[in-house]
Amino acid sequence: MATAADKLILPAPKLGRKYVWQLPVRITHWVNGLAIFVLFFTGLFIASPVLSPQGEAYKHFWMGRWRELHLLFGFILMLASVTRVYWFFTGNNYARSGFPMFWKLDWYKAVIGQVFEYMHLERGHVQIGHNSLAGLSYVAFFAMCAFEGVTGLALYGESNPGSFWDVAFGWTTLLLGGSYRVHMWHHLVAWFIAVFTIFHIYIVIYDAKLFDNGLIDSIVAGPKYYEKGDKDADTWIS
């Protein structure tokens, strides 16, 4: 007769550990995370200041320092994003995994399948690398970052009409219908990025718990665990 111990469902043994995320991918990931955090909260303060120093305003550069910090991390985010895009082409195939292949029907099926996978409570087959849904979300993220960079530099150029930044990005003000609308869209997309970040953190914790593949450790050290049946994303567009 089978005992209770015999009926225990043990987790599937790990088949191996594979190096997935290269150092530039890991560094740009954490730099982007830090930059987004600083940019969001400095942006909130610039939009609605809640603190003010004591004494006469001419003795302080309070708002100017907040704007300097916001601008500094804006350039840091742009540099990290450009580096990540560069590594998309020069890194290993995992750096390109999940890229949205809108021209392929199988890609849409993979996205829908991944959505249903996240609705399950048991471990399914895991993609070693980015899955299709993650790839789509990251493309949307970098598109929002690009929008924030362009509109942010357009707003920065307003403080010095005729400057390089004003000439290079001032067309954004005309395209969006004035300075107020540029501010509005810049602020709104910042909230979209904040919501994306919250969902990203949730999905990462969910994946790490459900799939037990060392997902969080991998973005620090590089390797991920895999089991039989997991799908290896070590391919480019195929």
BAZAKE-446457 format. One record per residue (C-alpha): x, y, z; residue number from 1. Coordinates in steps of 0.02 Angstrom, whole numbers, plus 50000, padded with zeros to 5 digits. Each point is the difference from the previous one (the first is absolute). Example, Ala and Ser with C-alpha at 12.3 -4.5 7.8 and 13.67 -1.06 7.14 Angstrom:
BEGIN
PT     px     py     pz    n
PT  50615  49775  50390    1
PT  50069  50172  49967    2
% end
This chain:
BEGIN
PT     px     py     pz    n
PT  50000  50000  50000    1
PT  50065  50172  49953    2
PT  50043  50111  50145    3
PT  49969  50186  50014    4
PT  50183  50030  49963    5
PT  49985  49902  49837    6
PT  49861  50115  49943    7
PT  50102  50158  50022    8
PT  50028  50092  49837    9
PT  50181  50050  49997   10
PT  50063  50141  49889   11
PT  50080  49948  49837   12
PT  50189  49988  50013   13
PT  50101  50139  49919   14
PT  50086  49945  49841   15
PT  50128  50136  50002   16
PT  50052  50180  50017   17
PT  50027  50107  49847   18
PT  50084  50170  49982   19
PT  49866  50113  49928   20
PT  50017  50184  50043   21
PT  50167  50078  49955   22
PT  50077  50138  50106   23
PT  49942  50148  49892   24
PT  49821  49935  50007   25
PT  50007  49986  50189   26
PT  50083  50170  50027   27
PT  49880  50094  49886   28
PT  49852  49914  50085   29
PT  50048  50063  50173   30
PT  50054  50172  49938   31
PT  49832  50019  49913   32
PT  49911  49949  50159   33
PT  50094  50127  50106   34
PT  49977  50138  49871   35
PT  49813  49970  49986   36
PT  49981  50007  50189   37
PT  50094  50166  50013   38
PT  49918  50075  49846   39
PT  49825  49958  50058   40
PT  50015  50076  50173   41
PT  50100  50153  49946   42
PT  49871  50025  49861   43
PT  49859  49993  50126   44
PT  50087  50131  50105   45
PT  50032  50114  49852   46
PT  49816  49987  49949   47
PT  49937  50031  50177   48
PT  50131  50062  50126   49
PT  49959  49953  50179   50
PT  50160  50060  50083   51
PT  50080  50171  50005   52
PT  50157  50066  50085   53
PT  49997  50137  50130   54
PT  50049  50178  49958   55
PT  50002  50104  49842   56
PT  49986  49908  49835   57
PT  50154  50086  49926   58
PT  50108  49915  50132   59
PT  49951  49827  49942   60
PT  49999  49895  49842   61
PT  49875  49873  50065   62
PT  49894  49967  49846   63
PT  50152  50017  49890   64
PT  50087  49858  50093   65
PT  49848  49888  49978   66
PT  49997  50041  49815   67
PT  50186  49966  49986   68
PT  49978  49830  50083   69
PT  49852  49961  49887   70
PT  50099  50049  49844   71
PT  50154  49903  50056   72
PT  49905  49837  50022   73
PT  49906  50033  49839   74
PT  50166  49997  49907   75
PT  50052  49846  50100   76
PT  49840  49910  49947   77
PT  50027  50049  49818   78
PT  50181  49940  50004   79
PT  49951  49834  50081   80
PT  49859  49976  49874   81
PT  50112  50036  49851   82
PT  50129  49878  50071   83
PT  49865  49867  50019   84
PT  49939  50026  49822   85
PT  50181  49987  49938   86
PT  50021  49838  50097   87
PT  49841  49935  49921   88
PT  50099  49987  49839   89
PT  50172  49954  50068   90
PT  49960  49891  50151   91
PT  49953  49817  50007   92
PT  49834  49937  49934   93
PT  49919  50014  50171   94
PT  50025  50188  49987   95
PT  49883  49993  49848   96
PT  49878  49871  50067   97
PT  49816  50047  50004   98
PT  50013  50129  49861   99
PT  49823  50032  49933  100
PT  49983  49917  49831  101
PT  49839  50085  49947  102
PT  50013  49923  49827  103
PT  49986  49821  50064  104
PT  49837  49918  50053  105
PT  50093  49887  50121  106
PT  50057  50152  50098  107
PT  49820  50052  50037  108
PT  49961  49822  50054  109
PT  50151  50003  50115  110
PT  49945  50164  50081  111
PT  49824  49933  50033  112
PT  50072  49837  50064  113
PT  50114  50094  50119  114
PT  49852  50098  50069  115
PT  49909  49838  50038  116
PT  50160  49928  50075  117
PT  50002  50141  50127  118
PT  49823  49954  50050  119
PT  50052  49827  50055  120
PT  50053  49951  50175  121
PT  50115  49858  49949  122
PT  50167  50007  49913  123
PT  49994  49994  49811  124
PT  50137  49999  49870  125
PT  50114  50150  50027  126
PT  50089  50102  49867  127
PT  50186  50011  50035  128
PT  50020  50184  49957  129
PT  49859  50122  49967  130
PT  49833  49928  49947  131
PT  49895  50084  49866  132
PT  49891  50096  50123  133
PT  50152  50067  50092  134
PT  50081  50051  49837  135
PT  49844  50097  49950  136
PT  49991  50088  50168  137
PT  50185  50050  49992  138
PT  49979  50074  49828  139
PT  49854  50103  50068  140
PT  50108  50051  50148  141
PT  50144  50062  49893  142
PT  49876  50091  49887  143
PT  49931  50091  50152  144
PT  50177  50041  50058  145
PT  50039  50071  49828  146
PT  49843  50107  50007  147
PT  50048  50063  50173  148
PT  50175  50041  49939  149
PT  49940  50098  49849  150
PT  49866  50098  50093  151
PT  50114  50027  50150  152
PT  50137  50076  49891  153
PT  49869  50107  49912  154
PT  49947  50069  50168  155
PT  50182  50026  50050  156
PT  50031  50095  49838  157
PT  49861  50123  50043  158
PT  50110  50077  50135  159
PT  50125  50055  49867  160
PT  49913  50040  49835  161
PT  50110  49972  49849  162
PT  50115  49879  50092  163
PT  50050  49830  49932  164
PT  49865  49910  50101  165
PT  49868  50125  49947  166
PT  50044  49984  49816  167
PT  50018  49811  50006  168
PT  49840  49962  50098  169
PT  49895  50158  49993  170
PT  49895  49923  49861  171
PT  49921  49891  50135  172
PT  49914  50153  50073  173
PT  49923  50043  49832  174
PT  49951  49820  49966  175
PT  49911  49975  50166  176
PT  49914  50169  50000  177
PT  50099  50108  50120  178
PT  50106  49995  50156  179
PT  49855  49957  50115  180
PT  49957  49844  49900  181
PT  50183  49947  49996  182
PT  50002  50012  50190  183
PT  49836  49904  50011  184
PT  50056  49856  49888  185
PT  50172  49993  50082  186
PT  49915  49984  50170  187
PT  49871  49874  49940  188
PT  50126  49882  49918  189
PT  50103  50008  50160  190
PT  49851  49923  50090  191
PT  49987  49866  49865  192
PT  50183  49956  50032  193
PT  49965  49994  50188  194
PT  49854  49879  49971  195
PT  50109  49895  49885  196
PT  50134  49992  50134  197
PT  49876  49941  50132  198
PT  49935  49862  49885  199
PT  50179  49954  49953  200
PT  50049  49975  50182  201
PT  49842  49899  50033  202
PT  50027  49885  49850  203
PT  50182  49973  50045  204
PT  49956  49949  50178  205
PT  49858  49891  49933  206
PT  50114  49915  49874  207
PT  50139  49973  50126  208
PT  49878  49915  50119  209
PT  49900  49899  49873  210
PT  50137  49946  49881  211
PT  50141  49986  50127  212
PT  50132  50036  49868  213
PT  50108  50128  50090  214
PT  49925  50144  49903  215
PT  50044  50136  50126  216
PT  50174  49929  50028  217
PT  50029  49996  49812  218
PT  49987  50189  49978  219
PT  50134  50017  50134  220
PT  50119  49859  49954  221
PT  49947  49949  49823  222
PT  49955  49812  50003  223
PT  49826  49924  50009  224
PT  49943  49824  50044  225
PT  49901  49895  49878  226
PT  49900  49839  50003  227
PT  49947  49872  49871  228
PT  49875  50077  49880  229
PT  50056  50179  50024  230
PT  50019  50097  49838  231
PT  50170  50069  49959  232
PT  49992  50175  49926  233
PT  50180  49990  49939  234
PT  49946  50043  49823  235
PT  49979  50159  49900  236
PT  49854  50025  49880  237
PT  49961  49827  49932  238
% end
